[in-house]
Amino acid sequence: MVCDLNGFKKINDRFGHLAGNRILRLFASSLHGSCREYDYVARMGGDEFVIVAPGMGLSAAVARGFCLSEMATAAGREVCGEDMLSLSIGCAKFPCDGNDAEKLLAEADRRMYIEKQLHYPGRQRGDSAPVMVHDNTVIQ
């Protein structure tokens, strides 16, 4: 899974980089705490994170996506006092989406950007379910 925080630049611009750093730390801590002991979580850079979750099926990934989206919104609300943050998520599954880490990461990243494009053309997600792209199918 590749995750990207939507609205993070606006938070940095409006509240400053210290608030942005606080959000990153808060979200990363929540993200790490929500994972199984054998999952791998890393910050790829900026406001992007990657989760390697061995053996996780599609329904569990969708459920995890809901949880991650709620954690992102909560981190933004805690730091900024309002709902300014959401999350775009892309998934890739071994071996159908790639047979090595590089291919899986590239596919999850591509799917995350598809979802990010769905988020920004005036689409308001608010309290609605997160969108997760898997197998070129939009899951809501």
Secondary structure, 3 states (H helix, E strand, C coil): CEEEEECHHHHHHHHCHHHHHHHHHHHHHHHHHHCCCCCEEEEEECCEEEEECCCCCHHHHHHHHHHHHHHHHHHHHHHHCCCCCEEEEECCCCCCCCCCHHHHHHHHHHHHHHHHHHHCCCCCCCCCCCCEEECCEEEC
